[in-house]
Amino acid sequence: AILIFTTLGYITVVLYATVLRAPGFGYRNANLHLFRAWREAWNQFGMKSWLNVLLNVVMFLPFGMLLPFLMKGFKKWYYMLMASFGSSLAIETIQYFTGRGIFDVDDLFANTLGAMLGFCIVMACISARQRGKHRVKRSMEYGNLENAPAFTANTKGVAWDLGCIL
């Protein structure tokens, strides 16, 4: 219940920040030049330029963190990639057609990147937790070699020749 409530709250905040908050411009505008905002931020090195890029990445981090917990299918990276790209594309399309924002491919890229970073963080934590859970402590007859055989050979009656001829 907490996870569902958190997800609904997150979706509400994202929709408000991207679509509902801004008044309509009355015209449609689009930026179809990939990495334009990144180049501008690099060249201007202004806080406002970098905030535009970084906030778009950070805004979708929770998306990548919450979705794998809601549905098991989203623990696969390709489903998560499609969901994050599709959600961002839906937001950008709504912004374009309502005139409440600019359809920006840089936002598409940054949002997808943020979701995938969130996904990687969650999957790394899940993997570390499972690795620790499945680690079995056992004493091994041959030291710490995990792949060493766990049995002994019967060597009674075997003649050992320890001499070496050069």
C-alpha positions in Angstrom: 0.0 0.0 0.0 2.9 2.4 0.8 4.5 1.6 -2.5 1.3 2.3 -4.5 0.7 5.5 -2.5 4.3 6.7 -3.2 4.0 5.9 -6.9 0.7 7.7 -7.2 2.2 10.7 -5.4 5.2 10.6 -7.7 3.1 10.5 -10.8 1.0 13.4 -9.6 4.1 15.5 -8.9 5.6 14.7 -12.3 2.4 15.5 -14.2 2.0 18.8 -12.3 5.6 19.8 -13.0 5.6 18.9 -16.6 2.0 19.4 -17.9 -0.4 21.0 -15.5 1.7 23.8 -13.9 2.7 25.8 -16.9 0.1 27.9 -18.8 -0.3 27.2 -22.5 1.9 29.3 -24.8 -0.7 29.2 -27.5 1.7 27.8 -30.0 3.6 24.6 -30.5 7.4 24.4 -30.3 9.8 21.5 -30.6 13.5 20.9 -30.3 14.5 18.0 -32.4 18.3 18.5 -32.1 19.6 15.8 -29.7 22.1 17.1 -27.1 21.4 20.8 -27.8 20.6 21.5 -24.1 23.7 19.5 -23.1 25.9 21.6 -25.5 24.4 24.8 -24.3 24.9 23.9 -20.7 28.6 23.0 -21.4 29.3 26.1 -23.4 27.5 28.6 -21.1 28.3 26.7 -18.0 25.5 28.5 -16.3 23.6 27.0 -13.3 20.2 27.4 -15.1 21.4 25.5 -18.2 22.7 22.6 -16.1 19.7 22.6 -13.9 17.5 22.0 -16.9 19.5 19.0 -17.9 20.1 17.5 -14.4 16.5 18.0 -13.2 15.2 16.1 -16.2 17.5 13.2 -15.3 16.7 13.4 -11.5 12.9 13.7 -12.2 12.8 10.2 -13.6 15.1 8.5 -11.1 12.1 7.5 -8.9 10.3 6.1 -11.9 13.2 3.6 -12.5 13.3 2.8 -8.8 9.5 2.3 -8.2 8.5 0.4 -11.3 10.6 -2.8 -10.7 9.0 -3.1 -7.3 5.4 -2.7 -8.6 5.6 -5.2 -11.4 8.1 -8.1 -11.8 8.2 -7.7 -15.5 10.0 -4.4 -15.1 13.0 -6.1 -13.6 14.1 -6.7 -17.1 16.1 -3.7 -18.5 14.4 -3.7 -22.0 10.9 -3.4 -20.5 12.1 -0.7 -18.2 13.7 1.1 -21.2 10.5 0.9 -23.2 8.4 2.1 -20.3 10.6 5.1 -19.4 11.0 6.2 -23.0 7.2 5.7 -23.6 6.3 7.7 -20.5 8.6 10.5 -21.4 7.4 10.5 -25.0 3.8 10.8 -23.7 4.7 13.8 -21.5 6.5 15.5 -24.3 3.7 14.9 -26.8 1.1 16.3 -24.4 3.3 19.3 -23.9 3.5 19.8 -27.6 -0.2 19.5 -28.4 -1.4 21.5 -25.4 1.2 24.2 -25.9 2.2 23.9 -22.2 5.8 23.1 -23.0 8.3 22.3 -25.7 8.6 18.9 -27.3 12.3 18.4 -26.6 14.3 15.3 -27.6 16.9 16.3 -24.9 14.2 15.9 -22.3 13.3 12.5 -23.8 16.9 11.4 -23.5 17.5 12.9 -20.0 14.2 11.4 -18.6 15.0 7.9 -20.1 18.6 8.2 -18.7 17.3 9.1 -15.3 14.8 6.2 -15.2 17.5 3.7 -16.3 19.9 5.1 -13.7 17.2 4.5 -11.0 16.6 1.0 -12.4 20.4 0.2 -12.2 20.6 1.4 -8.6 17.6 -0.8 -7.6 18.8 -3.8 -9.5 22.3 -3.4 -8.0 20.8 -3.3 -4.5 18.6 -6.3 -5.2 21.5 -8.3 -6.6 23.7 -7.4 -3.6 21.0 -8.5 -1.2 20.4 -11.8 -3.0 24.1 -12.5 -3.2 24.4 -12.1 0.5 21.3 -14.2 1.2 22.5 -17.1 -1.0 26.0 -17.2 0.3 26.3 -20.5 2.2 28.9 -20.8 4.9 30.4 -24.3 4.9 33.7 -25.8 5.7 35.6 -27.1 2.7 38.0 -30.0 2.8 40.3 -28.4 0.3 40.5 -24.9 1.7 38.6 -22.0 0.1 38.4 -23.5 -3.3 34.6 -23.5 -4.2 35.0 -25.7 -7.2 37.2 -28.3 -5.5 35.6 -31.7 -5.1 33.9 -32.2 -1.8 34.9 -35.9 -1.5 38.1 -37.9 -0.7 39.5 -40.7 -2.7 40.3 -44.0 -1.1 44.0 -44.4 -1.4 44.5 -47.5 0.7 46.6 -50.1 -1.1 48.1 -47.5 -3.5 51.9 -47.5 -3.8 53.3 -44.0 -4.1 56.6 -43.4 -5.9 58.1 -40.1 -4.9 61.3 -40.4 -6.8 62.1 -38.2 -9.7 64.3 -39.2 -12.6 66.1 -36.4 -14.6 
